Amino acid sequence: MRTTSDSQLLQILQTRFEKNKSRHPNLAWAELQLKLTAQPDKLRSLQAMEDSGGEPDVLGIDSTTGDYIFCDFSAESPAGRRSVCYDRAALESRKEHAPADSAMDMAAMMGVELLSEEQYRSLQQLGEFDKKTSSWIRTPDSIRELGGALFCDRRYDQVFVYHNGASSHYAARGFRASLRV
């Protein structure tokens, strides 16, 4: 459900971008805005991130492609994306007490990706996130094939990477998204 127009969303993103220049000190909003307005599908994805509580902002820029990388900067795993298992296979394997959705399915529907471990650690260099929640991250196929999935959080001023069965779901575990523009 769309709660704002494209121009309202751009204003929200610009305000957040300018308020948090320390996250991206060498980037200019004007260039990013041109890229965003030329790609309405990316605006829809950012709207989905915003609507689910992610507070998207620029994490960095890919020096190879020139893509801006957005991710969720909400203090905790976005509230609208919690209590989900890892992927469709995990969801279908649940016989009882199945969650309503999976992180991978929600991400695909939003047009975004789960953060990688590297992106999650980069995010944590810019603040303290997931001090009360945890977030699924992209999991290597070798782990997923054995039934597991990875998630991260921040406790004791450290970033931890853990494993769990991919079908597990907890009220305090969601996922953070990334989007290339």
C-alpha positions in Angstrom: 0.0 0.0 0.0 1.4 3.3 -1.1 1.3 6.0 1.6 3.1 8.8 -0.2 3.5 10.1 -3.7 6.8 9.9 -5.5 7.5 13.6 -4.8 6.7 13.0 -1.1 9.0 10.0 -1.0 11.8 11.9 -2.7 11.4 14.6 0.0 11.6 12.1 2.8 14.7 10.5 1.2 16.3 13.9 0.6 15.7 15.0 4.2 17.2 11.8 5.6 20.1 12.0 3.1 21.0 15.5 4.1 20.4 15.0 7.8 22.9 12.0 7.8 25.7 13.3 5.5 28.2 11.5 7.7 26.9 8.2 6.2 27.8 9.4 2.7 30.0 12.6 3.0 31.2 12.7 -0.7 27.8 12.1 -2.3 25.4 14.8 -3.7 21.7 14.5 -3.6 21.1 16.1 -7.0 22.8 13.3 -8.9 21.1 10.6 -6.9 17.7 12.3 -7.4 18.2 12.2 -11.2 18.9 8.5 -11.0 15.9 7.9 -8.8 13.4 9.9 -10.9 14.6 8.0 -14.1 13.8 4.6 -12.4 10.2 4.4 -11.1 10.7 0.8 -10.2 13.4 1.7 -7.8 11.1 4.4 -6.2 8.5 1.6 -5.7 11.1 -0.5 -3.9 12.2 2.4 -1.7 8.5 3.1 -1.0 8.1 -0.5 0.2 11.2 -0.2 2.3 9.8 3.0 3.8 6.3 1.6 4.3 7.6 -1.4 6.2 9.6 0.7 8.6 13.1 0.5 7.1 14.1 4.2 6.9 16.2 3.7 3.8 19.2 5.8 3.1 22.4 5.5 1.1 25.0 3.0 2.5 27.5 3.8 -0.1 28.3 3.7 -3.8 29.7 0.9 -5.9 33.0 2.2 -7.3 32.8 -0.3 -10.2 29.3 0.3 -11.4 28.5 3.8 -9.9 25.4 2.4 -8.4 24.1 3.9 -5.1 23.4 1.3 -2.5 20.5 2.0 -0.3 19.8 0.0 2.9 17.5 0.1 6.0 18.8 2.4 8.7 16.0 1.8 11.2 17.4 1.2 14.7 15.8 -2.2 14.8 15.0 -4.8 12.1 12.0 -3.2 10.2 8.8 -3.8 12.1 6.8 -4.6 9.0 9.2 -7.4 8.0 9.5 -9.4 11.2 8.4 -12.9 12.3 9.3 -14.5 9.0 11.3 -17.6 8.1 14.2 -17.4 5.6 12.8 -18.6 2.3 9.9 -20.3 0.5 11.3 -23.8 1.0 11.5 -23.2 4.7 8.0 -21.8 4.8 6.6 -24.8 3.0 8.4 -27.2 5.4 6.6 -25.8 8.4 3.9 -28.2 9.4 2.7 -26.2 12.5 2.8 -22.5 13.5 4.0 -21.4 10.1 4.8 -17.7 9.7 2.8 -15.6 7.2 5.8 -15.1 4.9 9.5 -15.6 4.3 12.2 -13.0 4.1 13.3 -14.0 0.6 9.7 -13.9 -0.8 9.1 -10.5 0.8 12.3 -9.1 -0.6 11.5 -10.4 -4.1 8.1 -8.8 -3.9 9.6 -5.5 -2.8 12.3 -5.6 -5.6 15.2 -5.6 -3.0 17.7 -8.1 -1.7 18.6 -9.1 1.9 21.9 -7.6 3.1 25.0 -9.6 2.7 27.2 -10.1 5.8 29.6 -7.5 4.4 26.8 -4.9 3.9 25.5 -5.7 7.4 29.0 -5.0 8.9 29.3 -1.8 6.8 25.9 -0.7 8.2 27.2 -1.3 11.7 30.2 0.9 11.1 27.7 3.9 10.7 25.7 3.3 13.9 24.4 0.7 16.3 21.6 -1.3 14.8 19.7 -4.4 15.9 20.4 -4.1 19.6 17.1 -5.7 20.5 16.2 -7.5 17.2 18.1 -9.6 14.6 18.0 -9.7 10.8 18.3 -12.5 8.3 21.2 -12.0 5.9 21.9 -13.6 2.5 23.0 -17.2 3.2 25.5 -19.2 1.2 24.0 -22.0 -0.8 26.2 -24.5 1.0 24.6 -23.6 4.4 21.1 -23.3 3.0 21.3 -26.8 1.3 21.9 -28.2 4.8 18.7 -26.5 6.1 20.4 -23.6 7.8 20.3 -19.8 7.3 22.3 -16.9 8.8 21.3 -13.9 10.8 23.0 -11.0 12.5 22.6 -8.7 15.4 24.6 -6.3 17.6 25.1 -7.2 21.3 27.8 -6.2 23.8 29.1 -3.7 21.3 29.9 -6.4 18.8 28.3 -7.7 15.6 27.5 -11.3 15.7 26.7 -13.7 12.8 24.6 -16.8 13.9 22.9 -19.7 12.3 19.5 -21.1 12.7 17.2 -23.5 10.9 15.8 -21.6 7.9 12.3 -22.4 9.0 12.6 -20.7 12.3 10.8 -17.4 12.9 10.8 -15.1 15.9 8.9 -11.9 16.6 12.2 -10.0 16.9 13.8 -11.4 13.7 13.2 -9.7 10.4 15.4 -8.7 7.5 17.1 -5.6 6.3 17.1 -4.8 2.6 19.5 -3.4 0.1 18.7 -1.7 -3.3 21.0 -0.6 -6.0 20.1 2.5 -7.9 
